[in-house]
Amino acid sequence: MLPQKSSMVVPAPAAYNARTPTTGAPMHALTFETFGGPEVLRLRELDDPPVPPGHLQLAMRAIGLNFADIYRRRGAYHLAGAAPYIAGYEGAGE
């Protein structure tokens, strides 16, 4: 199931100087709070992350789950940060 609304914050291109407006609606994110198999995944509503200067907020239309996400969910890859962890290292948006 793909999220109906999701977002991600990325560095802005050097020539871009505006901020993407937000709708105020919460984002939908595929998350996990403990490590394990697919059963630990939960679709949750979260507040949009803050957008620092020089970054853009993208409205994600689709995310891809790849082996980095699987390894992270198992507790074996890129463990920085704190729960809830958000799955989806790649995506397409506008």
N, C-alpha and C positions, 0 to 999 in steps of 0.2 A: 504494500500500500504506500503510495507516495503522499507526502505531507501536502495539505491544501495551501498552507502559507508557512514559509520558513525564511530565514535570512542568515547572512553571513557577512562578516566585516573583513575587507581586504584593502591593501594599500591602493591608493588612487594613482592613476597615471599622472605624470608630472604636469601635463597640460590641463588637467581637470581640476576645477576649483570650487565645485558646488557639492552640496550634501544631498543625498537621496532622501526625499521625505518618507516618513513612515506613516502607516495607517493607524497606528495605535492598537491594532489587534495583536494578540500574542502570537509568537511564532510556534509552529509545530516542529518538534525535534524527536528523532529516534535516540533514546538515551539508555544508559545503564548505570546503576549505582554500585553494583558488585560485579566481580568478574565471574565468567561462566559461559555456558552455551547460549543458544538463541533465546532460551526461556527468560534470560535476564533483561532482554530488550523491552522497552516501554515507549509508546508514543505519548509525548507529554506536551502541554502548552507551557512555554517559557517566555519571560520578558525578552524583548530584543536586546542584544548586547549593546553597550555604549559604543558610539562611533567616534574614535579619536580624530583630531585634526589630521588631514592628509590621507584619510581612509574613506571608503565608500561602503554603504550598506546595500547588498544585493538581495533582491527578492528571488529566492531559489525556486525553480520550477521542477527540478528533479535532482536527486542525489544518487550517487553510486556507492554501493558497499563493496569494498575490495578486500584483499587479504590483510592490508594494514588495519582495517576496521575489525576484522575477525581476530587478528593477533591481539589488538588492543582490548577487545571485549574479553579475551581469555586472560588478560593481565600480562602479556608477554611483549608489548611494544609501546613505545611513546607514552609513558605513564605520568607525564607532567600534568599538573592541574589537580582538581578535586571533583568529586562527584557532585552533581550528575555529569557523567561524561557524555558527550554528544557524538554519535556515529555519523560518518559521511565525510571522508577526507576529500571527496571530489563532488562536483555538482555543476549544474547548468542553471543560469539565472539571468536576470536583467536588472 
